Amino acid sequence: MTIPDNSYFPFMSGEETMRKLAEGIREKMYNYVEKSKLQSLVLGISGGIDSTLCAALLRPVCENLNIPLIGRSITIETNKADEIARSIAVGEAFCHDFEHLDLTEIFYANKKMLIHFDDSMLSKLRQGNMKARMRMMALYDLAQLYHGMVISTDNYTEYLTGFWTLHGDVGDYAPVQHLWKTEIYNLATYLLGEETPQQQAAMQSCIDATPVDGLGISSCDCEQLGVENYFEADRIFAAYFQGDESLRDHTLIKRYYAAEYKRHNPACLSREDLVIGC
């Protein structure tokens, strides 16, 4: 079972800490990209705070390496107008190569693959999974075309809850995977001070927005997690992992245990398992 160690608590905050955090992420990204001889970074822009933060962190890395940050807003049927507007604003503010792609018609064609389709929650999840995997197909095709890699934008809170689609929301490099959602907001707020007015406006709109996955499963992320907001989610996780067993039956903690298989995917037989009896 994946249990955070003491390094995850308390949540990181404060201007100096955020400065060092941003510098550290950018330095490690720069070194990795340079060593790997990549010619681009590819980022899905959702209009949410996670991908926006990644765009703000990665743009100067790409400029220092003289490679493009390629961004795509990929929307499919259930994305709302405000999400789309935010994603376009972020892409235009931070990316060197940006387009908005609407894959709705392709999704309608692909949806025919879903057998025994109805209006249940399970069918909504199945449709959402297909949408997430379609988005990632488009991003990986760009990475192949431009000799780059796809950036993962998940955070630690989502990782613990399994709030992502296997083979759909996972890229090649995850710069903010081990930041709690609270820390995502803290770092994004700090970075506002180094941005242009256009970038500030785009990022602030994402900081202020209600988090939603755009897959049509629910009206917002927190509805599925059983919390009012992500700050509450992080406080519950912190309390539980530091010994508050009264929270064990909370929706968030149940999701944590139910998602263990996603945090260890794919499940692999070990060499030891394979040689037994041979």
C-alpha positions in Angstrom: 0.0 0.0 0.0 1.3 3.5 -1.0 1.5 5.6 2.2 3.1 9.0 2.2 6.2 9.4 4.3 6.9 12.4 6.6 8.4 14.4 3.7 4.9 14.9 2.4 3.9 16.8 5.6 3.4 19.7 6.2 2.3 21.0 2.8 5.0 23.2 1.2 4.2 27.0 1.2 5.9 30.3 1.5 7.5 32.4 -1.2 11.1 31.2 -0.6 10.1 27.6 -0.6 8.0 28.1 -3.8 11.0 29.8 -5.5 13.3 26.9 -4.7 10.6 24.4 -5.8 10.1 26.1 -9.2 13.9 26.3 -9.7 14.3 22.7 -8.8 11.6 21.4 -11.1 13.0 23.5 -14.0 16.6 22.4 -13.4 15.7 18.7 -13.4 13.5 19.1 -16.4 16.2 20.9 -18.3 18.8 18.2 -17.5 16.5 15.4 -18.4 15.4 16.9 -21.7 19.0 17.8 -22.6 20.3 14.3 -21.7 17.5 12.6 -23.7 18.2 14.9 -26.7 14.5 15.6 -27.0 13.4 18.2 -29.6 10.1 19.2 -28.1 7.8 18.9 -25.1 4.1 18.1 -25.7 1.4 19.2 -23.2 -2.3 18.8 -23.1 -4.0 22.0 -22.0 -7.3 21.4 -20.2 -8.1 24.8 -18.8 -7.4 23.5 -15.3 -4.7 24.5 -12.9 -2.4 21.5 -13.2 -1.7 21.7 -16.9 -1.5 25.5 -16.6 1.1 25.2 -13.9 3.1 22.7 -16.1 2.9 25.2 -19.0 4.3 28.0 -16.8 7.1 25.8 -15.4 8.1 24.4 -18.8 8.0 27.4 -21.1 11.4 28.9 -19.8 12.9 25.4 -19.9 12.0 25.0 -23.6 13.3 28.5 -24.3 16.6 27.8 -22.6 16.9 24.6 -24.7 15.7 26.3 -27.9 12.9 23.7 -28.4 9.1 24.3 -28.7 6.5 23.8 -26.0 3.8 22.3 -28.1 0.3 22.6 -26.5 -3.0 21.3 -27.6 -6.5 22.0 -26.1 -8.3 18.8 -27.0 -12.0 19.0 -26.4 -14.7 16.4 -26.9 -18.5 16.9 -26.6 -18.8 17.4 -22.8 -16.2 20.2 -22.4 -18.0 23.4 -21.4 -17.4 26.8 -23.0 -15.6 28.3 -20.0 -13.2 25.3 -20.0 -12.4 25.7 -23.6 -11.9 29.5 -23.3 -9.5 29.0 -20.4 -7.5 26.3 -22.3 -7.2 28.5 -25.3 -6.1 31.5 -23.2 -3.4 29.3 -21.5 -2.2 27.8 -24.7 -1.9 31.1 -26.4 -0.1 32.7 -23.4 2.4 29.9 -22.7 3.0 27.6 -25.7 5.2 28.2 -28.7 3.0 26.0 -30.9 -0.7 25.8 -29.9 -4.0 24.7 -31.4 -7.4 23.8 -30.2 -8.7 20.5 -31.5 -12.3 19.4 -31.3 -12.5 15.6 -31.5 -16.2 15.3 -31.0 -17.1 13.8 -34.4 -14.3 11.3 -34.1 -15.6 10.4 -30.6 -19.1 9.8 -31.9 -17.6 7.4 -34.5 -15.5 5.6 -31.9 -18.3 5.4 -29.4 -19.8 2.6 -31.5 -17.1 0.4 -30.1 -18.8 0.6 -26.7 -21.1 -2.4 -26.4 -24.2 -2.6 -24.3 -24.4 1.2 -24.0 -26.9 2.9 -21.8 -27.3 6.1 -19.6 -25.8 4.6 -16.4 -22.9 5.9 -14.5 -20.8 3.0 -15.7 -21.4 4.0 -19.3 -20.5 7.6 -18.4 -17.2 6.3 -17.0 -16.6 4.2 -20.1 -17.2 7.2 -22.4 -14.9 9.3 -20.2 -12.2 6.7 -20.4 -12.4 6.7 -24.2 -12.2 10.5 -24.4 -9.1 10.6 -22.2 -7.4 7.9 -24.3 -8.3 9.7 -27.5 -6.7 12.9 -26.1 -3.5 11.0 -25.3 -3.4 9.4 -28.7 -3.3 12.8 -30.3 -0.6 14.0 -27.9 1.6 11.0 -28.4 1.3 11.3 -32.2 2.6 14.9 -31.9 5.5 13.7 -29.7 6.4 11.2 -32.3 6.1 13.7 -35.1 8.3 16.3 -33.3 10.7 14.0 -31.6 9.5 15.0 -28.1 7.8 13.6 -25.1 4.3 14.0 -23.5 4.1 15.7 -20.1 1.9 14.2 -17.3 0.0 16.8 -15.4 -1.4 14.7 -12.5 -0.8 15.8 -8.9 -0.4 13.7 -5.8 -4.0 14.1 -4.5 -5.3 12.7 -7.8 -2.6 10.0 -7.7 -3.8 8.8 -4.3 -7.5 8.8 -5.3 -6.9 7.1 -8.6 -8.5 10.2 -10.3 -7.0 9.5 -13.7 -7.6 7.2 -16.7 -5.1 4.4 -17.1 -3.4 4.8 -20.5 -5.2 8.1 -20.9 -3.9 10.7 -18.5 -0.3 9.4 -18.1 2.6 10.8 -20.1 6.3 10.3 -20.2 7.5 12.7 -17.5 5.5 14.0 -14.5 7.0 17.2 -13.0 4.3 17.8 -10.4 3.1 14.2 -9.7 4.3 14.5 -6.1 2.8 17.8 -5.3 -0.4 17.9 -3.3 -3.2 19.9 -5.0 -2.8 22.5 -2.2 0.9 22.8 -3.2 -0.2 23.1 -6.9 -2.2 26.2 -6.0 0.6 27.6 -3.8 3.1 27.3 -6.6 0.8 28.6 -9.3 0.1 31.7 -7.1 3.8 32.3 -6.6 4.5 32.1 -10.3 2.0 34.8 -11.1 4.7 37.2 -10.0 7.0 36.3 -12.9 4.5 36.3 -15.7 3.4 38.7 -18.4 -0.1 40.3 -18.0 -1.5 37.8 -20.6 0.0 34.9 -18.7 -1.2 36.2 -15.3 -4.8 36.5 -16.6 -4.8 33.0 -18.1 -3.3 31.4 -14.9 -5.5 33.4 -12.5 -8.6 32.2 -14.3 -7.5 28.6 -13.8 -6.7 29.2 -10.1 -10.2 30.6 -9.7 -12.0 27.9 -11.7 -14.0 25.0 -10.3 -11.8 21.9 -11.0 -13.5 19.5 -13.6 -12.2 16.7 -15.8 -14.3 17.7 -18.8 -15.3 14.1 -19.4 -19.0 14.4 -18.5 -18.9 12.1 -15.5 -19.8 14.8 -12.9 -20.2 18.5 -12.6 -16.9 18.9 -10.8 -14.0 16.8 -9.4 -14.9 17.3 -5.8 -18.4 15.9 -6.4 -16.8 12.5 -7.1 -14.3 12.8 -4.2 -16.9 13.6 -1.5 -15.3 17.0 -0.5 -16.1 20.7 -0.9 -12.7 21.5 -2.5 -9.2 20.1 -2.9 -8.0 21.8 0.2 -10.4 19.8 2.3 -9.3 16.6 0.4 -5.6 17.3 1.3 -6.5 18.0 5.0 -8.4 14.7 5.2 -5.5 12.8 3.6 -3.0 14.5 6.0 -5.1 13.7 9.0 -5.7 10.1 8.0 -2.1 9.3 7.1 -1.0 10.8 10.4 -3.3 8.4 12.4 -6.9 9.6 12.4 -8.7 6.3 11.8 -12.1 8.0 12.2 -11.7 9.0 8.5 -11.3 5.5 7.2 -14.9 5.4 5.9 -14.8 8.7 4.1 -15.4 8.6 0.4 -11.9 9.9 -0.3 -10.1 7.3 1.8 -12.3 4.5 0.3 -11.2 5.7 -3.2 -7.6 5.6 -2.0 -7.8 1.9 -1.1 -9.9 1.1 -4.2 -7.3 2.7 -6.5 -4.3 0.7 -5.3 -4.3 -1.3 -8.5 -3.9 1.8 -10.6 -0.9 2.9 -8.6 0.8 -0.4 -9.5 -0.1 -0.8 -13.1 0.7 -3.0 -14.9 0.6 -5.8 -12.4 3.6 -8.0 -13.3 4.6 -11.5 -12.3 8.1 -11.3 -10.8 11.0 -13.4 -12.0 10.7 -15.4 -8.8 7.1 -16.1 -9.5 7.9 -17.3 -13.0 10.7 -19.7 -12.2 8.9 -21.5 -9.4 8.3 -25.1 -10.4 10.4 -24.8 -13.6 
